[in-house]
Amino acid sequence: MSDNFSHIDPSAAQAAAIDEVRKAFSVLWERVDFLMPEGADKTFVRRTLRTASMWVNAAIMHHEDGSERK
């Protein structure tokens, strides 16, 4: 099976960093949600922030060369 679909359990430090990322994006989204009117732009921003947070988490779990941190 390709490594693209494998699961990596985060270390305690990685889990803590991922939790901080989640909290930071949650705070950002709460503020953006309050300030923006409903509509397509707000939906786009919500999805973009979600994508950005996933990429931050992926970076936490991998080295710069893309190899898994163990």
Helices and strands as residue ranges (DSSP letters): G 3-5, H 12-35, H 40-61
